[in-house]
Amino acid sequence: MLNVIWLLLLAMGIIVAALNGNIEIVTSAALDAAQGAVAVCFDLIGVMALWLGIMKIAEKGGLIRVIAWVMRPLMVRLFPTVPPRHPAMGAIILNLSANMLGLGNAATPFGMKAMQELQQLNPDPEQASTAMCTFLALNTSCITLIPATIIGVRLSFGSANPTEIVGPCIFATSLAMLIAVSLDYWLRTYSRWGR
């Protein structure tokens, strides 16, 4: 569906430019945007390398184990069907830790591993389990304490204060996570679709 929307927007832009006799503007804008995207990607390499390195140091230094120990009581309540020492729980915690640091790229492999492990616990492989739905809700709405990628993009565009987004980001993602967890609990507990 999203591809159709993008195609329609692109087609409408080309048609309007052609009707106004400014078709060269579309080509120029497309090339400028592509060049700008490459520049932003190169600027983000440094930011991502820094935070991925910090994440690796935290993992080797034991900070991830501490985060896992702190998060475990909450995770056991959110995922009652997952055994506390199961590899799925570790992958879920790593995914959420990376998301909290604003490292969506680093969180993706952990999320895929968590889903694979949750699928092994799934009694009905044809449908997503309750734990899988809860993880998806948490993954997509996870609180972000340090929006590293957004800070990197703002920095690459020359923002005077690239970190001013931190407060609003924490507020918005906290609210999103609270709503997602509440809806997930309500749908599991009170909805006719919960199981």
ChimeraX attribute file (.defattr): number of C-alpha atoms within 10 A of each C-alpha:
attribute: neighborCount
match mode: 1-to-1
recipient: residues
	/A:1	6
	/A:2	7
	/A:3	8
	/A:4	9
	/A:5	10
	/A:6	11
	/A:7	12
	/A:8	12
	/A:9	12
	/A:10	12
	/A:11	12
	/A:12	12
	/A:13	14
	/A:14	18
	/A:15	14
	/A:16	13
	/A:17	15
	/A:18	14
	/A:19	10
	/A:20	9
	/A:21	10
	/A:22	13
	/A:23	15
	/A:24	12
	/A:25	13
	/A:26	16
	/A:27	12
	/A:28	11
	/A:29	11
	/A:30	12
	/A:31	12
	/A:32	11
	/A:33	12
	/A:34	12
	/A:35	11
	/A:36	13
	/A:37	12
	/A:38	11
	/A:39	13
	/A:40	17
	/A:41	13
	/A:42	12
	/A:43	16
	/A:44	20
	/A:45	12
	/A:46	12
	/A:47	19
	/A:48	19
	/A:49	11
	/A:50	13
	/A:51	19
	/A:52	17
	/A:53	12
	/A:54	12
	/A:55	20
	/A:56	14
	/A:57	13
	/A:58	15
	/A:59	15
	/A:60	11
	/A:61	11
	/A:62	12
	/A:63	14
	/A:64	19
	/A:65	16
	/A:66	13
	/A:67	15
	/A:68	19
	/A:69	13
	/A:70	11
	/A:71	14
	/A:72	17
	/A:73	11
	/A:74	10
	/A:75	18
	/A:76	15
	/A:77	11
	/A:78	17
	/A:79	16
	/A:80	11
	/A:81	14
	/A:82	19
	/A:83	12
	/A:84	16
	/A:85	10
	/A:86	12
	/A:87	15
	/A:88	23
	/A:89	21
	/A:90	20
	/A:91	22
	/A:92	24
	/A:93	23
	/A:94	24
	/A:95	26
	/A:96	27
	/A:97	24
	/A:98	23
	/A:99	27
	/A:100	21
	/A:101	20
	/A:102	23
	/A:103	24
	/A:104	20
	/A:105	13
	/A:106	19
	/A:107	22
	/A:108	15
	/A:109	14
	/A:110	21
	/A:111	24
	/A:112	14
	/A:113	17
	/A:114	22
	/A:115	21
	/A:116	16
	/A:117	20
	/A:118	24
	/A:119	19
	/A:120	11
	/A:121	18
	/A:122	18
	/A:123	10
	/A:124	10
	/A:125	10
	/A:126	8
	/A:127	10
	/A:128	15
	/A:129	18
	/A:130	20
	/A:131	19
	/A:132	20
	/A:133	14
	/A:134	19
	/A:135	25
	/A:136	16
	/A:137	19
	/A:138	22
	/A:139	21
	/A:140	15
	/A:141	21
	/A:142	26
	/A:143	25
	/A:144	24
	/A:145	18
	/A:146	21
	/A:147	21
	/A:148	23
	/A:149	19
	/A:150	19
	/A:151	21
	/A:152	22
	/A:153	17
	/A:154	18
	/A:155	18
	/A:156	16
	/A:157	14
	/A:158	10
	/A:159	13
	/A:160	9
	/A:161	10
	/A:162	16
	/A:163	16
	/A:164	12
	/A:165	14
	/A:166	17
	/A:167	13
	/A:168	10
	/A:169	17
	/A:170	18
	/A:171	13
	/A:172	15
	/A:173	18
	/A:174	17
	/A:175	14
	/A:176	18
	/A:177	19
	/A:178	16
	/A:179	14
	/A:180	20
	/A:181	18
	/A:182	13
	/A:183	15
	/A:184	21
	/A:185	16
	/A:186	12
	/A:187	15
	/A:188	16
	/A:189	12
	/A:190	10
	/A:191	12
	/A:192	8
	/A:193	8
	/A:194	12
	/A:195	10
